Amino acid sequence: MKMNSTPTRSRMDRGDFFWLAYLVFYFLDPIFRRSLVYWLECLAFAAIFVALYVGLFQLKRFELRVACIVGMYLLGAVTYPVNSGAITFFIYCAALLPFVVQSTRAVLICFAVEALLVVAEGWLLHQGHQHLSLWSLASALFFIAVVGGSNVFFAQKQRADCKLRMAHEEIEALAAVAERERIARDLHDVLGHTLSVIVLKAELAGRLLARGEDTSRALQEIADVERTARSALAEVRETIGGYRARGLPAEMDAARNALTAAGVRFEVEGLPAAGTLRPAEETVLALALREAVTNVVRHAQAQTCRLRFTVQNGRHSLAIEDDGQHTALREGNGLRGMRERVESLGGTVQLEREHGTRLLIELPAAGSAS
């Protein structure tokens, strides 16, 4: 008798009712006796057993489920003197107990106690010249050992499968949360930068058109707005599908264009040689540069922005400085996302706001990444 489902669910399924078919062995004695009163008594006891069996699956409290199993044993002990088929109730106890009690040691102890009680009752009945035979007693012990022992294995396997399924669900949930956070960070960086550029160029084109001068320059700025908007749309799609930066050189060109449109001079000192940075490192530095330049354009009111890249003491360092004024005192979503990306690669982020703003990002070089 192998129970494929654990009786801890809030409802039964059709498979659980299938195991009630073994009650047929309980009715072998009534078939041969052909007594209506005896049949009614056996049917009454069988109905009590079915109620306990259903209750075992329906009840949620551990104590009540154990009480149902104890009730099954007592039902067998009461009916065993008059019906040798009552060993079926003992076997049900052994079959269901491993699915209720998690401790294998406790289950084996219960098996031993049940077997001793069954042996004691069977021996007393046999000595009292009852109709029960030692063969019936031996059968009860055999099936208690075989069915109970095999269900210990199946119960442990079922619990292990349940834990594995819960672990997979938790991993999927954490992965979904991480992906949402990634999309939120990347969308903030992508849209924050491109929308700032669009606003600057649109304002510049509006001023040129309002003054009625340099119409060709205004048209060029409008064209840049359209091109930037299309680029932003493509980048949003890339972000949702798994964003990867275009590379540090391309991001530096975009930063120069944005700063030039805002009237900020852009100075670069030192560039990483080709192959110096791993793809993940280049992506993190490119997104950090984008966020820093966006903040300069939005808030700094700076005249100059400097970028310096160095390799020293086994670490890549990217410093972005401006001579503007920043009023933000708390770390915003952009800087928080930048810090999370950098720290995920074992790097650090330092922000100084004494004379202008200085953002220093350090990443371990490939040789010392381990």
N, C-alpha and C positions, 0 to 999 in steps of 0.2 A: 504494500500500500504506500505509494509515493504521493505525497501532497505537493503539487506544483505551485500552489499559491499560499502565501502566508495569511493566517487568520487574523491579521491586524488591520485589514481594510475596513472601511465603513459600510461596505456592501458585499454581497456574494455574487459570483457569476455562475454560469451554468456548469462549469467544470467542477466547482466545489460540491454541487449536488451529486455529481457522478460517483463520488467516493461513498455515498450512502448505500450504494449497491451491495457493499459487503455485509449489510445487515441481513442479507438472505441466510447467512450461516446461523444467525440467531433464531431463525424460524424452522430449523431442521427438526428440532425436538417436537414443536407443535404439529408438524406435518405427520409425524409418526404416531403421536398420541391421539389425535383426532378428538380432542375435547374442546367444546365451544368455550367453556369457562377459562380453560388454560389459554386458548387462543386470545381471548379478550384481555387476560392478564398480560400476556406477552406484547400485545399491541399497545397496551397502556404504557408499559415500560419502554417500548420502542419509541412511542410518541414523546416521552420525557427525554429520551436520548436525543432525538431530532431537535427538540427545543434547546437542549444544551449545545448541540453541534452548531446550530444557527447562531445562538448567542455568542459562541466563541468567535465567530467572524464579525458579528455586528458590534459587540462591545469594544470600547476603546481602552478602558482602564485595565492595566496589567493584572491587578488583583482579581477583577471580575473574570477575566479570561482563565486565570489559574483556577478560580472557583469552579468554572465550567468543567475543566479537566478533572478536578477532584470529584465533582458530581458524577462524571462518567464512570470513574473508578468505583465509587460507592454504589452506583447503579449495578455495575457488574458484580460487586461483592454480594449485594442483596439477592440478585437473581441467579447467581452461580449454583447455589444448592439445589435449585429446582430446574435449571436449564443449563446444560453444559455448554450450549452455544453462547453463554454470556461472556466467554473468553473474548468474544468479538469486541466487547466494550473495553477490556483491558488493552487489546491491540490498538484500538482507536486512541486511547490515552497515550500509549508509547509513540504512535505515529504523529500526533498533534503537538506533543510537548516540545519538541525541538524548535517548532516555529513560534512558540510563545516565550520560552525561556532562552535567552541569548547565551548564557554561560554553558559551555559544553560540559564542564565539570559538574555543575548543578543538575544538568539533564541526566548524566550518567548515574549520579547518586539517586535521582528519582527513579531511574530504571531499576537500579538494584533494590531499592525499597519496595517498589511495586512487585518485582519478581519474588522477593521474600514473602510478602504478604499473600501473593497468589499461591505460592508453595505451601505456606502455613495453612491457608484455608482449604486448599485442595487435599492436603494430607489429613487434616482433621475430618473432612467429609468422607474420605476414603476409609479412614479408621472407624468412622461411625456407620460403616456399611451402607453408605449412600450409593446411588446408582452411578456416581461419577467414577471414571477410571483414571489410572495413572497416565494412560495414553493421552487423555484430554489435558491433563496438567502439563505433560511434556510438550504438547502442541502449543499451549499458551506461552510457555517459556521460550520456545523456539521462535515464534512469530514476534513476541515482544523484543527479543534480541535482534532479529533480522530486520524487521520493519523499523523499529526505533533507531537501530544503529545506522541504517541507510538514510533515514530522514535527518539524522544529525548532519550528515554530509550535505544533503540537499539544502537544508536550512542555512548552513554556513555559506554555501555557494550562492544562495539567493540573497543573503545579506551582503556578501561581497559584491555581487552584481548591482545591488541597490546603491551601495556606497560609490561604486564606480560610475553609475549613471548620475548620481547626485554631483560627483566631482566633475563630470563632463558638463553638466548643466551650469555648475558654478564657473567653470572655465569659459564656457560660451558667454555667460553673463558678464564676466570680467572683460572678455575680449570685446564685447559690444560696448561696454562703458569706455574702454581704452580707445576704441575706434571713434566713438562720439567725441571724446576729448581731443583726439588728434584732428578730427575734422573741424572742431570748434577753434582750435589753435591756428590751424592752417588757413581757415577762412578769415579769421581775424587778421592774420598777416597779409594774406593775398588781397582781400578787399580793402583793408585799411590803407595799404600803400596805393593801390590803383585808383581808389576813389579820391584820395588826397590829390593825386596827380590830375585827375579829371577836374576836380574843383579848381585847382590852381590855373590850369590851362583855360577852363571856361571863363574864370574871372578875368584873366588876361585878355582873352578874345573879346569879352564884353566891354572892357575898358577901351580897347582899341577901336571897336565899332562905335562906342559912344562918342569918342572924340573925333571920329570920322577920318582918322589918319592911319596910314599903313594897313590898308585893307588886305593886302596880300599876306601880311604877317598874321592878321586875324583869321584869315581862311586857313593858313597853315596850322594855327593852334586848334581850330575846329576839327581839322583833319586828324590832328594828333589825339584829340578827345575821342573821336570815333575809333581810331586804331587802338587806343588804350582800353576803351570799353569792350571791344571785341577780344582783346587779349585777356581782360578780366573774366569774360564769360568762359573762355577756354580754360583759364586757370581754375575757375570754380569747378568745372567739370573734372579736371584732373585731380582736384582736391578730394572730391567725393569718391572718385575711383581709386585713390591712393596717390596723393600728391608727391612729386619729387621736384626739387628746385631745378631751375635751368642751368645752374652752375654759378660759381662765384664771379667769373669774369662777366657773364651776361647780367648778373644782378648788380655788379658795379656800374655797368653802362646804364642800367635803368635808374640806379641811384643818382648818377651824374645828371641825367636828363631831368629827374624830379627836382634835384637841388638847384639846377640852373634855372628851371622854370620859376622856382621860388626866390631866385636872386641870391643864392648861397654859393660861395666858392667851394669847390670840392678838391681836396688835395689827397693824393695817394702816395704812400711810402712803403715800398716792398710789396711784392706779390708772390703767392705760392707758386713754385715751379710745377709744371705739369706732372701729375702722378704723385705729388707730395701728399695730397689729402685723399683719404678714402671717400667713396660716394656718400656714406652717411655723414662724415665730418663736413664735407663740402656743402651738403644740404643744410645742416644745422647752421653753419657760418653764413650761408647765403640768406637763410630766413632771418637770422639775427641782424644782418646788415639791413635787410628790408624793413624790419621793425624799427631799428634805430633811425634810419633815414626818414621813415614816416613820422616818428616823434619829432625829429628836427624840423620837418616841414610844417607840422601842425602846431607845435607848441613853442619851439625854441626862440624864434625871431633872431636867428643867428646870422652872422656874416660869413663864417667859415666853418667847414666841416672837414676833419682830417681822418684818414683811415691809415692804420699802420698794422702790417702783418709781419710777425717775426717767429722764428723757431729757436727756442733757447731752453736748455736743461731738459731736453726730451719732451717739450710741450709746444704746441702750436698756440700762438697768442694773436688775437685780433682785437685791436684797440680802436674805438670810434669816439672821437672827441668833437665837441662844438663849443663855440664861444657865446652861446645864447643864454637865455634865462628860463629855467624850468620852475614851475610852481607846484607841480604834483609831488606830494609827499608819500603817497601810498603806491605800492606795486600794483600796476594794472594787469589786465588779462594778457596783453601782449608780452610784457616783461615776464610774467609768470609762465606763460607758454614757452618763452625762450629759455628760461631757467630749467624747465622740465626737460626740454630737448637736450640741452647741454649736459645736465647731470645724468641723463640716461646713457651718455657716452663716457661717463667718468670725469667730466669737466667741471669748471666753476664759472660763475658769473659775478663780477664785481661792478658796482655802480657808484660813481662819485659825483656829487653835485655841489662842489665848492666854487670853482671858477668855470662856469659853463657846466657841461656834462661830459663825463668820461665813462664809457662802457668798455670793460675789459673782459674778454672771453678767452678762456684757456682750455685746451683739449690735449689729452695725452697723445703723443706721437705714436705712429703705428708700432714702432719698436718697443715702446713701453706701455702699450695699451693693456697688456695682460696684468 
